[in-house]
Amino acid sequence: MKTDRLIGILSILMKKDKVTAPELAKVFEVSPRTILRDVETLSRAGIPIRASQGAGGGISIMENYRLDRALLTDRDMRAILSGLRSLNSVSASREYARLMEKISPGASGTPPGSQHILIDLASWYKEDLAGKIETLLDAIDRRRTAAFHYTSPAGEGDRMIEPYHLVFQWSSWYVWGFCLSRQDFRLFKLNRMTALTVGEGFSPREAPLPDLSGDRVFPANFQLKMRVAGRYKWRLLEAYGPASFTVAETGDCLFSAAFTDRDQALSWALSFQGEAELLSPEDLRAEMQKIGEKIARCHQT
């Protein structure tokens, strides 16, 4: 991508006194003519770049600019590399690793001691996930439809979308696109997709950004109150934070949180293996008792 290349060229010029167009062309795998056009673009953006011809010539940032070379500070560079390294964790190619090498040689290997933020965006299904991300990025870049089989709590079926954005949210990857069967924009979870393929081209439509606010995606339909054994305090902290419970004198945790649907609420209550009492709402408490009786009957010997 041109933007990536411009950043890489600028980074090299800020580290070296002078470099030739053929040298830059080799690094970025483009022609010297393309490099010269990039240099012209940087000049128009206000970067004082000088190009000289002949023996000893080359491309450099003007000498009087060297006192203000800190366009990117060390902290800026660490932040950029952290972002690239996190994307590299879910890449099926070496695209981001190559970009790191262009910006800072050796950066694609073991993070240096100054790199204090390490982000891995992969899931347990890293190999499968990376392939899906690459396929969807290709479809987005080339404006082509994406077809897949989708499985969700509401059922399963084949879908075809016009993909517009990849989204990492709530510890999972999603694609935001226009669903041709629903004739509306939808968010699809990548881990629920199988048989993903790229289809025919489409004319892009005006695509709103997804509303990823918690209230919009996870509406608070069921307010659950529970008494949970104190040894599960770590789970409450991890899933819903310290404001979701208080600790009683007995050591038990009095937990309260909103859930999107009944199944989600009941699954959460059952996950404590009988060491949580569902206090309210009353109808879910009664259903919890029925589920417990059903489990007991299934396991009678």
Residue pairs with C-beta under 8 A, 6 or more apart in sequence:
2 38
2 41
4 99
4 102
5 28
5 30
5 38
5 102
6 38
6 41
6 42
7 103
8 27
8 28
8 99
8 102
8 103
9 24
9 28
9 35
9 38
9 39
9 42
10 42
10 47
10 71
11 72
11 102
11 103
11 104
12 19
12 24
12 27
12 102
13 19
13 49
13 59
13 60
13 61
14 61
14 69
14 71
14 72
16 60
17 60
18 58
18 59
18 60
19 58
19 59
19 60
20 57
20 58
20 59
21 32
21 35
21 36
21 39
21 51
21 58
21 59
22 32
24 32
24 35
24 59
25 31
25 32
25 34
25 35
27 102
28 35
28 102
35 59
36 51
39 49
39 51
39 59
42 49
43 49
47 61
48 61
48 62
48 64
48 65
49 59
49 60
49 61
49 62
50 59
50 60
50 61
50 62
51 57
51 58
51 59
52 58
52 60
61 69
72 80
74 114
77 103
77 104
78 114
78 115
78 116
78 117
79 117
80 103
81 100
81 103
81 104
81 107
81 111
81 115
82 115
82 117
82 118
82 119
83 119
84 96
84 99
84 100
84 103
84 107
85 96
85 100
85 107
85 111
85 115
85 118
85 119
86 119
86 120
86 121
87 96
87 121
88 96
88 97
88 100
88 108
89 119
89 120
89 121
89 122
89 126
90 121
90 122
90 126
90 129
90 130
90 133
90 173
91 97
91 130
91 133
91 134
92 130
92 131
92 133
92 134
93 134
94 108
97 108
98 108
100 107
100 108
101 107
101 108
111 118
121 168
121 173
122 129
122 130
123 129
123 172
123 173
123 191
125 191
129 173
129 190
129 191
132 173
132 190
132 193
132 196
133 166
133 173
133 190
135 146
135 196
135 197
135 198
136 146
136 163
136 166
136 175
136 190
136 196
137 166
138 144
138 198
139 145
139 146
139 163
139 198
139 199
140 163
140 164
140 165
140 166
142 198
142 201
143 201
143 202
143 203
143 204
144 198
144 199
144 200
144 201
144 202
145 160
145 161
145 162
145 163
145 180
145 198
145 199
145 200
145 201
145 202
146 160
146 161
146 163
146 175
146 177
146 196
146 197
146 198
146 199
147 158
147 159
147 160
147 195
147 196
147 197
147 198
147 199
148 158
148 159
148 188
148 193
148 194
148 195
148 196
148 197
149 156
149 157
149 158
149 159
149 193
149 194
149 195
150 156
150 157
150 158
150 159
150 188
150 192
150 193
151 192
151 194
152 189
152 192
153 263
159 179
159 180
159 181
159 188
160 179
160 180
160 181
160 199
161 175
161 177
161 178
161 179
161 180
161 186
161 188
162 177
162 178
162 180
162 202
162 204
162 205
163 175
163 176
163 177
164 176
164 177
164 178
164 204
164 207
165 175
165 176
165 177
165 207
165 209
165 210
166 173
166 174
166 175
166 176
167 173
167 174
167 175
167 176
167 187
167 210
167 212
168 174
169 212
172 189
172 190
172 191
173 189
173 190
173 191
174 187
174 188
174 189
174 190
175 187
175 188
175 190
176 185
176 186
176 187
176 207
176 209
176 210
177 185
177 186
177 188
178 184
178 185
178 186
178 205
178 207
179 185
179 186
185 207
185 208
185 210
187 210
187 217
211 217
218 260
219 260
220 258
220 259
220 260
221 258
221 259
221 260
221 261
222 258
222 259
222 260
222 261
222 262
222 264
222 265
222 281
222 284
223 256
223 257
223 258
223 259
223 280
223 281
224 255
224 256
224 257
224 258
224 259
224 265
224 268
224 269
224 278
224 280
224 281
224 284
225 254
225 255
225 256
225 278
225 279
225 280
226 254
226 255
226 256
226 269
226 276
226 277
226 278
226 279
227 248
227 252
227 253
227 254
227 255
227 276
227 277
227 279
228 236
228 245
228 252
228 253
228 254
228 255
228 272
228 275
228 276
229 252
229 253
229 272
229 275
229 276
230 247
230 250
230 251
230 252
230 253
231 275
232 253
232 272
232 275
232 276
233 245
233 247
233 253
235 272
236 244
236 245
236 253
236 255
240 255
240 257
244 255
244 256
244 257
245 253
245 254
245 255
245 256
246 253
246 254
247 253
247 254
248 254
255 276
259 265
259 268
262 284
262 287
265 284
266 284
266 287
266 288
266 291
269 276
269 278
269 284
269 288
270 288
270 291
274 292
278 284
278 285
278 288
279 285
